[in-house]
Amino acid sequence: MPFIPHTKQDIDAMLATIGVNDIQTLFDEIPKNLRTANLNDIPLGMTEMELARHLRDRAALDAGMLCFMGAGAYEHHIPAAVWDIVSRGEFMTAYTPYQAEASQGTLQLLYEYQTMMASLMALDVSNASLYDGASALAEAILMSVRSNRKHKASRILIPRTVHPHYRQVAKAIVGQQDIEIIEVPYCQKTGRTLLTDLEKLIGSGVTALVIPQPNFFGVLENVDELTNWAKQQNALSIGVVNPLAMALLKPPGQWGEKGADIACGEGQPLGVPLASGGPYYGFLCCKQDYVRQLPGRIVGRTVDMEGKQGFVLTLQAREQHIRRAKATSNICTNQGLLVTASTIYMSLMGPQGLRRIATQCHENLRLLEEKLLAIPGVKKIFNAPTFHECVLQLPEPVDPILTTLAKHKIQAGFSLRKAYPELGECLVICATETKTTDDMDKLVVNLRQALNQPAHAVMENHS
């Protein structure tokens, strides 16, 4: 359908009908200091040829970087078959499966995805995905408040070891709903959350405790101890996990004596490329006890009157189609195409394949640590076990070093200067199964040069 813009006469007629002088008056409730400024640096228009050239130049800025960054988005090998299948028209253009009789393929895929994710988390139920890992945490918090009414106040304990962006998003979404977010400090020696710090924050009761595994520093939290503590306080436990790590580590459903109540996180490690930062998708799983508070769709398998297998939308607790004022969530769309990629990826890898990839990531991080710690002045901050990534301290300011390495096409890590200034000149650095010994040596050589290490030291290390 062609785009037909409103003429000036159309606009004037509509404004006159509602009694408004101009369009800007419609936004007078927005403070002036919050309104978008003029985009003076954006050209009025480009030709098709100019735009294509501009996009190629921008894309080249991202291309060919050797990535050791991690920090919530991870570079993994994705078999070619994954996106070859995802790109088929049946998946690429499929819409939300409102009509089961016309959407059996989409419904079956979502059913398989939910089954795999519930199994990976060792929990009973999975929804059909959310926007991203950060909003999935916010939804898990809202879900915990609806599910746990044992305390007068809604108080959520979130360790500072949770991804800083996740904490920001959670506060933005739940902060206006009479839910108190309380940040828990971490141990400066281990990078873990300690029970002694939690005990100081009990106050008038705790609705839920968020438990990251691994946490943002790559450190493995004592999840059994934390989950049991939450249960003793009549609080729900929310695991924020790397899904690939759960193929190797104990999954949330097995934490402590009775398991975590809810698990959420970012699904990007399961077959979704880095793609310059998105789009990604969030996953959310829980125990059967809380299924009525789970936002999103749940697909079920049944048989028809002739005994043939069929797939249906079993539960939509949000009432999104009708009584929206009583909905449990304002999230109305999942990231279905990315879930399709993860379903195919997990099908191809299988449990042993996922475990093998997670193990290789762990081994590569150990090797990378060994090489980097041989550089004078480079130190490991925390003494607890880690997975996938770790925190290292540099003898020079981090941000200029990262800028220098970026000029050599190396993304060397995520600076902690802004999110954790108390740690000093530190960065989170990651190694996945995609990194070779040559890749690691290239990072080491260039980091030594950026730190003005003697030339002979560079050559000795590279040899």
C-alpha angles and dihedrals in degrees: 000000000000120000110246112189122210115260122230088256091054092051094047091050093051093047091049091051093057094037100245125135099212142356094257090064088066088068099044092119089067111087112245093238090060097050119105114265123229113285094231095164094055113091117233093240147336134211117247090255093049092048093050090051091048092052092048090052092049092047090052089061089066098039126102099010118152100227125211094149110106108155094145101329120072136195109228132164110263116198112238091238091067099067094030087065095038090054093060112114093242090065103026095057101029115128131208107303100242093145109054095194090060098039107050094129094051092044093050091050091051090047091053091047092051091048092051095046094047089050093047091051094040089232132125105242141026129188124222095265138273136230101283143323095277095053089043088061090050090050090049090053092050089047092052092051092052091047100045117054096155093109129056094225125052103232122170122192113212119180116227085235088076113101106282092227091053090052091050093050092046091053092047093051103039101025094089095050101074091264116136116216112203119189118218119213122233133229110266091215102046104021088230135124111254128212090226089063092047092051090059090058101049093102112144093353140294125254097193143350120217114217120191119205113213094009126222091275090055088249119142110237122217090254097173092056094045094047093050090048091053090051091051089055092050087246128137119241121227117196117207103195146169102242094213091053089057089068087067106024130059107282122234095255089064099046115123123338097317106017132245116301099220134019127194141157147123118316096199095105089065103078102311117121123230089250094183091295107325167219094267132157139233126228127209128189133170148168119282090251091071101039093113090061095048111115118224135032129314118203119208136193122232142148128252128228090279093052094253119145115253139171126225142172098264100181136014102171093175094072085219096163099051129005094034094166087066095046118130092221141019091220107109103167135050129202095257099168092054091047086054089056092049092049092053091043093052091045091054095043099041122192094297093047092052090048091049092051092048090049092050090050090053093048092048092051091052091051093046091049091052092052095046096045088058088069110096111253097017111120138179109235104201127048098204125103115275139197130206096346143023141193119255129184120220126209090229134048108292103218097058089046091053090048091052093049091048088060086060090051094256123129096201102183147298117295115232095196094105103034097038108020091163089071093062121209099004138137138189111238127190139195123192131183089275094071120097130197089257090054090053093046090051090055092047094049094048093044091053089051092048088052090050093244116173114275093239090056089055093051094045092052094045092051 
